[in-house]
Amino acid sequence: MIKNEDELRKKVISLLEMIYDPEIPVNIYQLGLIYKIEFSEINALVHCDIEMTLTSAACPVAESLIDQVYNISLILEEIETMKIDVVFEPPWSPENIPYETRLELGLL
């Protein structure tokens, strides 16, 4: 069991909320690009698995976004290793954006 897992999840989400898609003025967490955040303990060290998607498979800044997500492991001393899986199933759509954010962006 990961010590303070809920607190660690909040820290990861807080950092994800600082990463913005350059084409849409919304952070990648609120855009619904993050599908899963999981933690495991390996030899008493915390490992973080993040499953995410992109707004498009041809996203021109895909590498940059993935690098920024990976850098969370360098910022948070609690995380020793990180693995990021980029998936396209289910495909991203504007419905992934929370209602409040869609309202703010005028997408309703």
SEGUFI-457018 format. One record per atom (N, C-alpha, C): residue in one letter; y, z, x. Coordinates in pm, whole numbers, padded with zeros to 5 digits, always signed. Example, Ala and Ser with C-alpha at 12.3 -4.5 7.8 and 13.67 -1.06 7.14 Angstrom:
SEGUFI-457018
A-00569+00780+01319/A-00450+00780+01230/A-00330+00780+01320/S-00225+00708+01285/S-00106+00714+01367/S+00003+00787+01290/
end
This chain:
SEGUFI-457018
M-00119+00000+00084/M+00000+00000+00000/M+00125+00000+00088/I+00219-00085+00056/I+00344-00096+00131/I+00437+00017+00089/K+00486+00088+00187/K+00581+00196+00160/K+00712+00136+00109/N+00762+00189-00003/N+00889+00145-00062/N+00891-00005-00092/E+00783-00056-00150/E+00773-00199-00177/E+00884-00247-00272/D+00915-00169-00373/D+01021-00210-00467/D+01156-00221-00396/E+01183-00127-00309/E+01308-00130-00232/E+01312-00252-00139/L+01200-00280-00076/L+01191-00395+00014/L+01210-00525-00065/R+01149-00534-00183/R+01164-00652-00269/R+01312-00673-00304/K+01381-00564-00338/K+01524-00573-00371/K+01605-00623-00251/K+01569-00579-00132/K+01638-00626-00011/K+01616-00775+00010/V+01492-00819-00008/V+01461-00961+00009/V+01537-01044-00094/I+01536-01000-00219/I+01608-01073-00324/I+01757-01077-00295/S+01811-00966-00248/S+01953-00961-00214/S+01988-01065-00107/L+01901-01081-00009/L+01925-01181+00095/L+01903-01323+00043/L+01806-01341-00046/L+01784-01473-00107/L+01906-01514-00189/E+01972-01417-00248/E+02090-01445-00329/E+02211-01485-00244/M+02197-01477-00114/M+02304-01520-00024/M+02283-01664+00024/I+02172-01724-00015/I+02139-01861+00026/I+02169-01954-00091/Y+02259-02047-00068/Y+02302-02137-00175/Y+02253-02279-00153/D+02217-02342-00263/D+02188-02484-00262/D+02324-02552-00247/P+02343-02636-00148/P+02474-02695-00124/P+02522-02790-00235/E+02430-02840-00316/E+02469-02933-00422/E+02502-02863-00553/I+02452-02742-00571/I+02475-02666-00694/I+02529-02531-00652/P+02641-02487-00708/P+02702-02362-00663/P+02631-02236-00713/V+02500-02232-00693/V+02419-02119-00736/V+02321-02087-00624/N+02294-01958-00605/N+02199-01921-00500/N+02057-01960-00541/I+01971-01971-00443/I+01837-02023-00467/I+01752-01930-00554/Y+01784-01801-00553/Y+01708-01709-00638/Y+01744-01732-00784/Q+01875-01738-00813/Q+01919-01762-00950/Q+01887-01902-00999/L+01871-01996-00907/L+01831-02131-00945/L+01684-02137-00989/G+01611-02032-00959/G+01470-02030-00995/G+01383-02103-00895/L+01432-02116-00771/L+01354-02183-00668/L+01249-02092-00605/I+01262-01961-00627/I+01165-01865-00572/I+01064-01832-00680/Y+00940-01871-00657/Y+00835-01847-00755/Y+00764-01714-00734/K+00751-01672-00608/K+00673-01551-00582/K+00719-01485-00453/I+00723-01353-00455/I+00747-01272-00335/I+00637-01167-00332/E+00555-01171-00229/E+00445-01074-00217/E+00445-01013-00077/F+00399-00890-00072/F+00391-00819+00055/F+00247-00776+00079/S+00209-00773+00204/S+00079-00719+00242/S+00097-00647+00375/E+00000-00563+00403/E+00006-00488+00528/E-00108-00535+00617/I-00072-00575+00736/I-00170-00622+00833/I-00152-00539+00960/N-00255-00460+00994/N-00248-00372+01111/N-00122-00287+01110/A-00091-00228+00995/A+00024-00140+00974/A+00158-00211+00985/L+00157-00344+00983/L+00280-00422+00986/L+00294-00496+00853/V+00418-00508+00806/V+00440-00572+00676/V+00455-00723+00692/H+00380-00793+00610/H+00383-00938+00604/H+00440-00977+00467/C+00527-01075+00463/C+00587-01123+00338/C+00547-01267+00315/D+00497-01294+00194/D+00466-01431+00151/D+00565-01469+00043/I+00631-01581+00063/I+00723-01633-00037/I+00675-01771-00078/E+00665-01790-00208/E+00633-01921-00262/E+00760-01972-00328/M+00801-02090-00287/M+00925-02145-00340/M+00910-02294-00364/T+01007-02349-00432/T+01011-02491-00455/T+01150-02541-00420/L+01172-02667-00439/L+01302-02730-00416/L+01341-02801-00544/T+01469-02828-00560/T+01513-02898-00681/T+01455-03038-00687/S+01419-03091-00569/S+01362-03225-00560/S+01277-03233-00435/A+01169-03307-00442/A+01083-03325-00323/A+01159-03398-00213/A+01263-03471-00249/A+01343-03545-00152/A+01471-03469-00117/C+01472-03340-00136/C+01591-03257-00109/C+01636-03278+00036/P+01761-03323+00055/P+01807-03353+00191/P+01828-03229+00279/V+01836-03111+00218/V+01857-02989+00297/V+01735-02897+00293/A+01619-02954+00261/A+01497-02874+00248/A+01471-02789+00372/E+01476-02850+00488/E+01446-02776+00612/E+01544-02662+00633/S+01670-02685+00606/S+01772-02582+00622/S+01748-02465+00527/L+01716-02494+00402/L+01690-02387+00305/L+01569-02305+00346/I+01463-02372+00388/I+01341-02301+00430/I+01369-02216+00553/D+01445-02268+00648/D+01483-02190+00766/D+01562-02066+00727/Q+01653-02081+00634/Q+01733-01966+00590/Q+01646-01859+00524/V+01549-01902+00445/V+01456-01806+00383/V+01375-01738+00492/Y+01326-01814+00587/Y+01247-01756+00696/Y+01328-01652+00774/N+01455-01677+00791/N+01540-01586+00869/N+01550-01447+00808/I+01511-01431+00683/I+01508-01299+00622/I+01419-01206+00704/S+01309-01261+00756/S+01217-01179+00836/S+01280-01134+00966/L+01380-01208+01012/L+01450-01169+01135/L+01558-01065+01106/I+01608-01064+00983/I+01714-00971+00943/I+01657-00835+00905/L+01549-00835+00829/L+01491-00710+00781/L+01388-00658+00880/E+01417-00546+00938/E+01326-00491+01039/E+01193-00446+00979/E+01189-00424+00848/E+01064-00381+00784/E+00960-00493+00779/I+01005-00618+00786/I+00913-00731+00776/I+00881-00783+00916/E+00753-00780+00947/E+00709-00825+01079/E+00683-00975+01081/T+00617-01026+00976/T+00587-01169+00970/T+00616-01221+00830/M+00639-01352+00824/M+00667-01415+00696/M+00602-01552+00691/K+00552-01584+00572/K+00496-01717+00548/K+00564-01772+00423/I+00609-01895+00433/I+00676-01960+00321/I+00592-02080+00280/D+00554-02083+00155/D+00483-02198+00100/D+00579-02271+00007/V+00601-02397+00035/V+00683-02481-00053/V+00586-02556-00143/V+00603-02535-00272/V+00514-02597-00370/V+00596-02681-00469/F+00531-02774-00532/F+00599-02856-00632/F+00528-02852-00767/E+00436-02757-00781/E+00369-02731-00908/E+00385-02584-00940/P+00444-02546-01046/P+00509-02634-01142/P+00638-02691-01084/P+00675-02811-01128/P+00799-02869-01076/P+00920-02791-01125/W+01023-02787-01042/W+01146-02719-01079/W+01217-02799-01188/S+01281-02727-01277/S+01366-02790-01378/S+01480-02695-01409/P+01586-02742-01470/P+01699-02653-01504/P+01657-02535-01592/E+01545-02545-01661/E+01498-02432-01742/E+01458-02313-01656/N+01438-02336-01525/N+01407-02225-01434/N+01528-02135-01412/I+01646-02188-01439/I+01769-02111-01419/I+01784-02012-01533/P+01809-01885-01504/P+01828-01787-01611/P+01938-01830-01708/Y+01922-01790-01832/Y+02015-01828-01939/Y+02160-01800-01901/E+02187-01680-01848/E+02324-01641-01814/E+02385-01735-01711/T+02306-01776-01613/T+02354-01866-01509/T+02377-02005-01566/R+02286-02051-01652/R+02308-02183-01716/R+02434-02182-01800/L+02461-02072-01867/L+02583-02058-01947/L+02706-02067-01859/E+02703-01995-01744/E+02813-01998-01648/E+02839-02138-01594/L+02732-02213-01571/L+02745-02347-01514/L+02775-02453-01619/G+02776-02413-01745/G+02801-02509-01852/G+02684-02601-01876/L+02563-02553-01848/L+02444-02635-01867/L+02383-02620-02006/L+02449-02546-02094/L+02397-02527-02230/L+02478-02606-02330/
end
